[in-house]
Amino acid sequence: MLGPDNKIVVQVFDDPDVDGVACYLSAARTGGIKGGLGLAEDTSDASIACRQVGAIAIKKKFDPGDEVFTERRSVLFKKLRVVRFLDQKRNTLVYLAYSDKLVDGSPKNSISAVPIMPWPTETAATAK
């Protein structure tokens, strides 16, 4: 009654440097008065699932561990980050979501892999 309830928020973002990849990120949000004012510290738990949603095109060269998404999880010091890696041997993009604040000596994390596959063109799809 005094503020929003605790909830799990699911959001989607497109990789800014790779066309054809979308990532879905779920994380808990703290409710109550502090949560409503943006003063609460959200938990470090998060889950990520990335998928190919179109033809994959890497727009520019990137370094392993480049950050593709970040979100503040507390007023100070804690952020949820998503970084990207390329596994060239397996032709796969790997996305890692983690909290940059240690919890019980270990950062909470989640991983998702997107194999780079051919994407059907409109001409090929309509020919069938």
C-alpha positions in Angstrom: 0.0 0.0 0.0 2.9 2.3 0.6 4.9 1.4 -2.4 5.3 -1.1 -5.3 5.5 -4.8 -4.5 8.6 -6.9 -5.0 8.6 -8.3 -8.6 10.6 -10.0 -11.2 11.2 -7.8 -14.2 11.9 -9.2 -17.7 13.5 -6.8 -20.2 14.9 -7.2 -23.7 17.8 -5.4 -25.4 19.4 -5.7 -28.8 23.2 -6.1 -28.9 24.4 -2.7 -30.0 27.3 -4.1 -32.0 25.8 -7.3 -33.5 22.7 -7.1 -35.6 20.3 -10.1 -35.3 20.8 -10.9 -31.6 18.3 -10.0 -28.8 18.9 -10.8 -25.1 16.2 -11.3 -22.5 17.2 -10.5 -18.9 15.2 -11.2 -15.8 16.0 -9.8 -12.4 14.3 -9.2 -9.1 13.2 -5.6 -8.1 12.7 -4.7 -4.5 9.4 -3.1 -3.7 8.2 -1.0 -0.7 8.9 2.6 0.0 12.7 2.3 -0.7 12.0 0.5 -3.9 9.5 3.0 -5.1 12.0 5.8 -4.4 14.8 4.0 -6.1 16.8 3.7 -2.9 16.5 -0.1 -2.3 19.4 -2.4 -3.1 18.1 -5.1 -5.5 19.4 -8.6 -5.3 22.4 -9.8 -7.4 20.4 -12.6 -9.0 19.7 -12.4 -12.7 19.1 -14.7 -15.6 19.9 -14.2 -19.3 18.7 -15.8 -22.5 20.0 -14.5 -25.9 18.6 -15.6 -29.2 19.3 -15.1 -32.9 16.3 -13.0 -34.2 17.6 -12.2 -37.7 20.7 -12.4 -39.9 23.7 -11.9 -37.6 26.1 -9.1 -38.7 28.9 -8.0 -36.5 29.1 -4.2 -37.0 32.6 -3.7 -35.7 35.5 -5.6 -34.2 35.1 -6.1 -30.4 37.3 -7.3 -27.6 36.4 -10.3 -25.5 34.4 -9.2 -22.5 33.0 -6.0 -24.1 30.1 -4.6 -22.1 26.8 -4.6 -24.0 24.4 -3.7 -21.2 24.6 -2.3 -17.7 22.0 -1.5 -15.0 22.3 0.1 -11.6 21.1 -2.4 -8.8 21.7 -0.1 -5.8 22.2 3.6 -5.1 26.0 3.0 -4.8 28.5 0.5 -6.1 26.4 -2.4 -7.4 25.6 -2.9 -11.1 24.3 -5.7 -13.2 26.5 -6.1 -16.3 26.2 -8.1 -19.5 29.4 -8.8 -21.5 30.0 -10.5 -24.8 32.6 -13.0 -26.1 33.1 -14.7 -29.4 34.0 -18.3 -29.5 35.5 -18.4 -33.0 36.2 -22.2 -33.0 32.5 -22.9 -32.5 31.2 -19.8 -34.4 29.2 -18.8 -31.3 28.5 -15.6 -29.4 28.5 -16.0 -25.6 26.8 -13.5 -23.3 27.5 -13.4 -19.5 25.3 -11.5 -17.0 26.9 -10.8 -13.6 26.7 -8.6 -10.6 29.8 -6.6 -10.0 29.3 -6.9 -6.2 30.6 -10.1 -4.6 27.9 -12.1 -2.8 29.2 -14.8 -0.4 32.6 -14.5 -2.0 31.4 -15.1 -5.6 29.6 -12.9 -8.2 26.2 -14.1 -9.2 26.2 -14.9 -12.9 24.2 -16.4 -15.8 25.4 -17.3 -19.3 23.8 -17.7 -22.8 25.3 -18.8 -26.1 24.0 -17.9 -29.6 25.4 -20.1 -32.4 25.8 -17.9 -35.5 23.6 -19.6 -38.1 22.5 -18.7 -41.6 19.3 -16.8 -41.6 16.8 -17.4 -44.4 16.2 -14.4 -46.8 12.7 -13.3 -47.7 13.2 -14.6 -51.3 14.2 -18.1 -50.0 11.3 -18.1 -47.4 8.7 -17.1 -49.9 9.9 -19.6 -52.6 8.7 -22.5 -50.6 
